[in-house]
Amino acid sequence: MATAVVEEAPNGVDNPLGQRIRQARLTRELRQIDLAEQAGLSRSVVNDLENGRPRDLGVSKFYRLAAALGVTMEWLLDEPDLCGRMKPDDWFDAIDWDKPTWTALDDAASTLELTDEDVRMLASVTFRGQRPTTQDQWCLLYSVIRLAIQHAEGWAWREGD
């Protein structure tokens, strides 16, 4: 196994995130291009992050980066209590369920007999800053997510599941 080497960023700039990314990558014996492919990023993004050049990844890409490295986002950010400080349900509790988008989600949830957890997951989804606005769109979104998860986990579609 390769020994993790922690290097300083260019010009002596403190770059703990880049150092942690590099450390985890080298520990897993990955080249930057390998990590980029596994995380769904470009090699230049990985290189920029390791070398202290800011990149706006967004949470989902940052999560994929951490997953590809086999570490948590908290470890990468050196924030061990990050999840404990987050309040993921605050936004959900403030939803105005009388607005058309949320009424459509509520109707879809009833039709599909969704759990509260599934409704919260769907409510958090946006695509290019937009959410579904009709019951049919919410139902389609849920079906696509469910199918993608089943495919990713190697499950076969089962009748009544």
Backbone as CSV, one residue per row, in Angstrom:
resi,resn,N_x,N_y,N_z,CA_x,CA_y,CA_z,C_x,C_y,C_z
1,MET,0.848,-1.178,0.000,0.000,0.000,0.000,0.889,1.235,0.000
2,ALA,0.456,2.258,-0.720,1.223,3.501,-0.794,1.131,4.247,0.524
3,THR,2.191,4.936,0.849,2.193,5.761,2.041,1.611,7.115,1.687
4,ALA,0.681,7.600,2.493,0.067,8.893,2.232,1.069,9.996,2.505
5,VAL,1.236,10.855,1.550,2.146,11.982,1.683,1.309,13.242,1.692
6,VAL,1.440,14.032,2.734,0.703,15.282,2.834,1.647,16.399,2.445
7,GLU,1.306,17.090,1.361,2.144,18.164,0.869,1.478,19.500,1.127
8,GLU,2.306,20.518,1.261,1.750,21.861,1.392,1.298,22.345,0.039
9,ALA,0.292,23.195,0.032,-0.166,23.797,-1.204,0.894,24.755,-1.718
10,PRO,0.846,25.090,-3.001,1.830,26.011,-3.562,1.857,27.324,-2.790
11,ASN,3.017,27.957,-2.765,3.210,29.262,-2.118,2.955,29.220,-0.625
12,GLY,3.039,28.051,-0.001,2.885,27.944,1.444,1.472,28.196,1.950
13,VAL,0.488,28.222,1.049,-0.898,28.466,1.446,-1.408,27.249,2.209
14,ASP,-2.061,27.480,3.338,-2.631,26.385,4.109,-3.823,25.824,3.337
15,ASN,-3.812,24.535,3.087,-4.848,23.900,2.282,-5.226,22.549,2.890
16,PRO,-5.876,22.562,4.060,-6.191,21.275,4.705,-7.118,20.389,3.882
17,LEU,-8.069,20.972,3.161,-8.964,20.153,2.345,-8.172,19.443,1.255
18,GLY,-7.340,20.172,0.553,-6.526,19.576,-0.501,-5.597,18.509,0.033
19,GLN,-5.034,18.762,1.210,-4.137,17.785,1.820,-4.893,16.505,2.173
20,ARG,-6.103,16.654,2.672,-6.893,15.473,3.034,-7.321,14.691,1.789
21,ILE,-7.692,15.413,0.736,-8.061,14.733,-0.508,-6.864,13.943,-1.027
22,ARG,-5.702,14.593,-1.085,-4.493,13.929,-1.571,-4.129,12.735,-0.689
23,GLN,-4.220,12.910,0.626,-3.888,11.830,1.563,-4.790,10.618,1.320
24,ALA,-6.094,10.857,1.230,-7.025,9.744,1.022,-6.816,9.108,-0.353
25,ARG,-6.559,9.928,-1.361,-6.341,9.402,-2.715,-5.109,8.509,-2.761
26,LEU,-4.013,8.980,-2.164,-2.787,8.188,-2.181,-2.903,6.932,-1.330
27,THR,-3.633,7.024,-0.240,-3.856,5.844,0.593,-4.588,4.761,-0.189
28,ARG,-5.493,5.182,-1.042,-6.243,4.222,-1.871,-5.514,3.894,-3.171
29,GLU,-4.311,4.444,-3.308,-3.475,4.198,-4.482,-4.187,4.574,-5.783
30,LEU,-4.808,5.743,-5.767,-5.512,6.247,-6.940,-4.735,7.386,-7.577
31,ARG,-4.758,7.424,-8.895,-4.271,8.602,-9.604,-5.409,9.627,-9.610
32,GLN,-5.081,10.871,-9.887,-6.130,11.890,-9.937,-7.208,11.521,-10.943
33,ILE,-6.824,11.000,-12.087,-7.799,10.632,-13.123,-8.704,9.499,-12.648
34,ASP,-8.154,8.555,-11.875,-8.965,7.450,-11.333,-10.007,7.984,-10.363
35,LEU,-9.562,8.867,-9.465,-10.490,9.458,-8.502,-11.560,10.264,-9.226
36,ALA,-11.136,11.038,-10.200,-12.086,11.864,-10.954,-13.163,10.999,-11.599
37,GLU,-12.753,9.903,-12.238,-13.721,9.020,-12.892,-14.672,8.391,-11.880
38,GLN,-14.144,7.938,-10.741,-15.000,7.308,-9.731,-15.976,8.297,-9.111
39,ALA,-15.573,9.563,-9.013,-16.424,10.579,-8.389,-17.282,11.322,-9.403
40,GLY,-17.082,11.044,-10.684,-17.855,11.744,-11.704,-17.419,13.196,-11.876
41,LEU,-16.134,13.443,-11.687,-15.575,14.792,-11.819,-14.521,14.784,-12.912
42,SER,-14.032,15.954,-13.255,-12.907,16.010,-14.185,-11.606,15.950,-13.390
43,ARG,-10.535,15.524,-14.032,-9.242,15.476,-13.370,-8.802,16.863,-12.955
44,SER,-9.148,17.880,-13.745,-8.749,19.246,-13.399,-9.416,19.725,-12.108
45,VAL,-10.637,19.273,-11.850,-11.305,19.635,-10.594,-10.560,19.016,-9.417
46,VAL,-10.214,17.737,-9.526,-9.464,17.067,-8.455,-8.133,17.770,-8.243
47,ASN,-7.435,18.077,-9.325,-6.152,18.767,-9.234,-6.311,20.129,-8.568
48,ASP,-7.316,20.886,-8.977,-7.548,22.204,-8.383,-7.816,22.099,-6.886
49,LEU,-8.643,21.138,-6.484,-8.955,20.974,-5.066,-7.708,20.612,-4.266
50,GLU,-6.918,19.687,-4.784,-5.702,19.278,-4.073,-4.698,20.420,-3.950
51,ASN,-4.721,21.334,-4.900,-3.748,22.410,-4.915,-4.298,23.734,-4.409
52,GLY,-5.429,23.690,-3.739,-5.940,24.873,-3.064,-6.613,25.890,-3.957
53,ARG,-6.947,25.499,-5.179,-7.673,26.408,-6.061,-9.159,26.152,-5.865
54,PRO,-9.910,27.170,-5.468,-11.320,26.969,-5.111,-12.159,26.468,-6.284
55,ARG,-13.043,25.548,-5.968,-14.019,25.030,-6.927,-15.349,24.927,-6.203
56,ASP,-16.422,25.284,-6.866,-17.751,25.182,-6.286,-18.349,23.852,-6.733
57,LEU,-18.257,22.853,-5.857,-18.716,21.516,-6.216,-20.199,21.289,-5.968
58,GLY,-20.738,21.878,-4.946,-22.083,21.520,-4.528,-22.023,20.279,-3.651
59,VAL,-23.046,20.054,-2.888,-23.046,18.969,-1.908,-23.002,17.597,-2.567
60,SER,-23.762,17.395,-3.642,-23.813,16.050,-4.230,-22.466,15.646,-4.823
61,LYS,-21.775,16.566,-5.494,-20.461,16.230,-6.053,-19.439,16.032,-4.937
62,PHE,-19.531,16.852,-3.893,-18.611,16.705,-2.770,-18.840,15.363,-2.080
63,TYR,-20.102,14.962,-1.962,-20.427,13.657,-1.379,-19.833,12.531,-2.236
64,ARG,-19.987,12.637,-3.565,-19.428,11.608,-4.447,-17.907,11.551,-4.330
65,LEU,-17.270,12.701,-4.172,-15.822,12.736,-3.992,-15.438,11.997,-2.715
66,ALA,-16.124,12.312,-1.618,-15.836,11.640,-0.342,-16.073,10.133,-0.463
67,ALA,-17.177,9.748,-1.098,-17.490,8.323,-1.249,-16.416,7.613,-2.076
68,ALA,-15.966,8.246,-3.152,-14.928,7.638,-3.988,-13.618,7.484,-3.222
69,LEU,-13.384,8.377,-2.271,-12.175,8.302,-1.453,-12.331,7.342,-0.271
70,GLY,-13.572,6.901,-0.021,-13.819,6.003,1.101,-13.780,6.715,2.445
71,VAL,-14.115,8.016,2.440,-14.130,8.806,3.674,-15.453,9.553,3.758
72,THR,-15.684,10.210,4.865,-16.892,11.015,5.018,-16.605,12.469,4.661
73,MET,-17.669,13.206,4.384,-17.505,14.641,4.128,-16.963,15.320,5.378
74,GLU,-17.391,14.849,6.548,-16.915,15.434,7.801,-15.401,15.287,7.922
75,TRP,-14.867,14.110,7.529,-13.424,13.896,7.612,-12.703,14.820,6.634
76,LEU,-13.207,14.910,5.414,-12.556,15.781,4.430,-12.501,17.229,4.910
77,LEU,-13.582,17.679,5.525,-13.657,19.065,5.980,-13.052,19.265,7.363
78,ASP,-12.636,18.155,8.004,-12.119,18.198,9.371,-13.139,18.837,10.307
79,GLU,-14.391,18.417,10.126,-15.514,18.899,10.927,-16.260,17.692,11.489
80,PRO,-15.751,17.073,12.569,-16.334,15.818,13.035,-17.793,15.916,13.476
81,ASP,-18.256,17.085,13.854,-19.642,17.199,14.315,-20.535,17.892,13.293
82,LEU,-20.126,17.911,12.028,-20.871,18.620,10.988,-22.317,18.152,10.913
83,CYS,-22.532,16.849,10.836,-23.903,16.337,10.728,-24.729,16.670,11.964
84,GLY,-24.109,16.639,13.112,-24.827,16.959,14.339,-25.299,18.401,14.388
85,ARG,-24.561,19.294,13.715,-24.929,20.714,13.714,-25.937,21.050,12.637
86,MET,-26.071,20.170,11.653,-27.011,20.441,10.572,-28.428,20.165,11.040
87,LYS,-29.342,20.942,10.558,-30.751,20.780,10.895,-31.526,20.499,9.605
88,PRO,-31.428,19.277,9.085,-32.005,19.002,7.773,-33.516,19.116,7.705
89,ASP,-34.211,19.017,8.819,-35.662,19.045,8.759,-36.249,20.440,8.967
90,ASP,-35.430,21.425,9.304,-35.956,22.762,9.526,-36.707,23.275,8.298
91,TRP,-36.117,23.118,7.120,-36.744,23.608,5.896,-38.037,22.852,5.618
92,PHE,-38.055,21.557,5.899,-39.223,20.734,5.601,-40.404,21.147,6.475
93,ASP,-40.131,21.432,7.727,-41.205,21.827,8.645,-41.822,23.171,8.268
94,ALA,-41.095,23.970,7.492,-41.586,25.297,7.113,-42.331,25.299,5.778
95,ILE,-42.500,24.150,5.143,-43.181,24.093,3.844,-44.634,24.523,3.989
96,ASP,-45.078,25.352,3.068,-46.486,25.761,3.003,-47.208,24.759,2.100
97,TRP,-47.836,23.767,2.712,-48.451,22.670,1.966,-49.679,23.093,1.172
98,ASP,-50.077,24.368,1.283,-51.207,24.868,0.488,-50.763,25.381,-0.878
99,LYS,-49.452,25.532,-1.079,-48.953,25.980,-2.388,-49.056,24.824,-3.380
100,PRO,-49.311,25.129,-4.654,-49.568,24.076,-5.654,-48.486,22.997,-5.771
101,THR,-47.219,23.383,-5.746,-46.145,22.387,-5.860,-46.221,21.382,-4.735
102,TRP,-46.421,21.875,-3.521,-46.423,20.987,-2.357,-47.733,20.214,-2.249
103,THR,-48.840,20.797,-2.717,-50.100,20.053,-2.767,-49.959,18.881,-3.734
104,ALA,-49.296,19.131,-4.877,-49.068,18.063,-5.858,-48.200,16.954,-5.261
105,LEU,-47.175,17.329,-4.489,-46.348,16.316,-3.828,-47.174,15.522,-2.828
106,ASP,-47.997,16.203,-2.055,-48.839,15.521,-1.074,-49.793,14.540,-1.770
107,ASP,-50.354,14.956,-2.903,-51.250,14.071,-3.657,-50.481,12.854,-4.191
108,ALA,-49.274,13.082,-4.695,-48.451,11.977,-5.194,-48.102,11.022,-4.055
109,ALA,-47.788,11.581,-2.893,-47.450,10.751,-1.734,-48.624,9.860,-1.346
110,SER,-49.826,10.408,-1.416,-51.019,9.608,-1.104,-51.231,8.518,-2.144
111,THR,-51.101,8.886,-3.409,-51.294,7.923,-4.494,-50.293,6.779,-4.409
112,LEU,-49.030,7.125,-4.156,-47.960,6.115,-4.121,-47.787,5.472,-2.751
113,GLU,-48.539,5.959,-1.759,-48.439,5.474,-0.380,-47.008,5.571,0.129
114,LEU,-46.428,6.770,-0.010,-45.036,6.997,0.375,-44.887,7.154,1.881
115,THR,-43.741,6.766,2.365,-43.411,6.988,3.771,-43.026,8.453,3.950
116,ASP,-43.015,8.909,5.195,-42.582,10.284,5.478,-41.150,10.511,4.995
117,GLU,-40.313,9.493,5.148,-38.922,9.597,4.711,-38.836,9.816,3.197
118,ASP,-39.666,9.097,2.436,-39.666,9.275,0.980,-40.180,10.660,0.590
119,VAL,-41.180,11.153,1.290,-41.712,12.491,0.999,-40.649,13.544,1.272
120,ARG,-39.931,13.409,2.378,-38.853,14.355,2.692,-37.760,14.312,1.628
121,MET,-37.428,13.099,1.180,-36.407,12.962,0.143,-36.865,13.656,-1.135
122,LEU,-38.088,13.376,-1.572,-38.588,14.005,-2.786,-38.644,15.523,-2.665
123,ALA,-39.078,16.008,-1.526,-39.197,17.457,-1.323,-37.849,18.150,-1.432
124,SER,-36.773,17.421,-1.168,-35.438,18.017,-1.210,-34.828,18.037,-2.607
125,VAL,-35.471,17.361,-3.570,-34.890,17.219,-4.903,-35.226,18.429,-5.774
126,THR,-34.177,18.939,-6.411,-34.360,19.944,-7.462,-33.509,19.530,-8.651
127,PHE,-33.904,19.960,-9.818,-33.109,19.740,-11.015,-32.977,21.081,-11.709
128,ARG,-31.737,21.554,-11.775,-31.454,22.878,-12.331,-32.295,23.950,-11.657
129,GLY,-32.442,23.795,-10.336,-33.152,24.783,-9.535,-34.664,24.672,-9.572
130,GLN,-35.191,23.661,-10.225,-36.642,23.504,-10.357,-37.114,22.249,-9.654
131,ARG,-38.360,22.289,-9.190,-39.010,21.119,-8.612,-40.197,20.733,-9.487
132,PRO,-40.610,19.484,-9.409,-41.848,19.106,-10.109,-43.006,19.972,-9.614
133,THR,-43.984,20.185,-10.496,-45.115,21.046,-10.116,-46.454,20.333,-10.163
134,THR,-46.482,19.110,-10.725,-47.738,18.369,-10.802,-47.587,17.015,-10.115
135,GLN,-48.718,16.431,-9.799,-48.707,15.111,-9.184,-48.023,14.096,-10.100
136,ASP,-48.305,14.149,-11.384,-47.686,13.207,-12.329,-46.167,13.361,-12.352
137,GLN,-45.681,14.595,-12.305,-44.231,14.813,-12.301,-43.583,14.252,-11.038
138,TRP,-44.239,14.451,-9.891,-43.709,13.898,-8.632,-43.696,12.377,-8.688
139,CYS,-44.769,11.772,-9.215,-44.834,10.305,-9.323,-43.738,9.786,-10.254
140,LEU,-43.535,10.469,-11.367,-42.485,10.065,-12.301,-41.112,10.174,-11.638
141,LEU,-40.868,11.268,-10.940,-39.584,11.459,-10.269,-39.329,10.335,-9.263
142,TYR,-40.326,10.025,-8.457,-40.159,8.954,-7.475,-39.875,7.618,-8.170
143,SER,-40.594,7.328,-9.241,-40.394,6.070,-9.965,-38.988,5.981,-10.549
144,VAL,-38.501,7.085,-11.104,-37.161,7.093,-11.694,-36.096,6.904,-10.613
145,ILE,-36.247,7.589,-9.487,-35.281,7.443,-8.391,-35.288,6.010,-7.876
146,ARG,-36.456,5.472,-7.684,-36.562,4.095,-7.183,-35.927,3.101,-8.156
147,LEU,-36.192,3.276,-9.433,-35.620,2.399,-10.441,-34.097,2.531,-10.485
148,ALA,-33.599,3.747,-10.390,-32.145,3.971,-10.401,-31.484,3.311,-9.197
149,ILE,-32.107,3.414,-8.050,-31.554,2.788,-6.843,-31.553,1.270,-6.996
150,GLN,-32.640,0.730,-7.473,-32.707,-0.716,-7.659,-31.668,-1.193,-8.666
151,HIS,-31.501,-0.441,-9.733,-30.499,-0.812,-10.739,-29.098,-0.734,-10.144
152,ALA,-28.829,0.340,-9.419,-27.499,0.525,-8.830,-27.177,-0.559,-7.813
153,GLU,-28.159,-1.022,-7.112,-27.938,-2.056,-6.104,-28.089,-3.459,-6.683
154,GLY,-28.354,-3.549,-7.984,-28.454,-4.854,-8.632,-29.749,-5.588,-8.326
155,TRP,-30.761,-4.843,-7.920,-32.032,-5.491,-7.631,-32.812,-5.659,-8.916
156,ALA,-33.610,-6.690,-8.950,-34.558,-6.859,-10.049,-35.875,-6.228,-9.607
157,TRP,-36.583,-5.655,-10.544,-37.899,-5.072,-10.230,-38.816,-6.204,-9.816
158,ARG,-39.419,-6.061,-8.649,-40.293,-7.127,-8.159,-41.732,-6.642,-8.141
159,GLU,-42.625,-7.488,-8.503,-44.041,-7.187,-8.518,-44.516,-6.809,-7.112
160,GLY,-45.233,-5.716,-6.984,-45.800,-5.300,-5.693,-44.803,-4.691,-4.748
161,ASP,-43.590,-4.466,-5.154,-42.565,-3.886,-4.280,-42.462,-2.403,-4.499
